[in-house]
Amino acid sequence: MDDKIADIKEALRTSIQKAPLVIVTGGLGPTVNDVTREALAEFTGVELREQPEALAEMERRFKMPGISCVLISAARPWCRSAAPT
């Protein structure tokens, strides 16, 4: 499937009519052109917000001696705004 919000939303509309549970995995990795999160947020009407605690944990886990860890925007942890804090 293309990384186009309209295509993802159409696939979601079709899927929820055919199955009681739909699992969305996104692309193969955190690439700049993966719009799965944005499409799912638009489809459900739930706003995304960055989770600083999750970002700090990701930075801690990926930190290696002598290697600089830079998380691009696409890899940052975003959760639905209704998520418990």
C-alpha positions, -999 to 999 in steps of 0.1 A, spaced: 0 0 0 12 35 -8 20 59 20 -9 81 12 -33 91 39 -64 87 17 -54 52 7 -48 41 43 -81 56 54 -99 38 26 -82 5 36 -93 10 72 -129 17 61 -130 -15 41 -113 -35 68 -136 -25 97 -165 -36 76 -151 -71 71 -134 -79 104 -141 -73 141 -105 -65 148 -80 -46 125 -43 -45 133 -23 -18 118 15 -21 117 26 8 95 56 5 73 88 -15 76 104 11 98 103 47 110 107 64 77 99 101 70 72 91 44 53 67 67 20 85 73 3 55 91 0 73 124 -14 104 109 -39 85 88 -51 65 118 -54 96 139 -75 113 111 -96 81 106 -104 78 144 -106 115 152 -81 110 180 -52 136 182 -16 124 185 8 139 210 44 132 217 52 112 248 84 126 264 88 97 288 87 72 259 112 93 240 136 94 269 133 56 273 140 51 235 171 73 238 183 54 268 178 20 252 195 30 219 224 47 235 257 30 228 293 40 237 308 61 209 275 62 189 253 92 187 216 84 187 194 108 167 158 99 165 142 114 134 107 128 137 92 97 121 107 75 149 95 96 178 70 80 201 36 94 194 5 81 212 -32 89 210 -41 119 231 -65 99 252 -37 76 264 -33 74 302 -3 93 315 
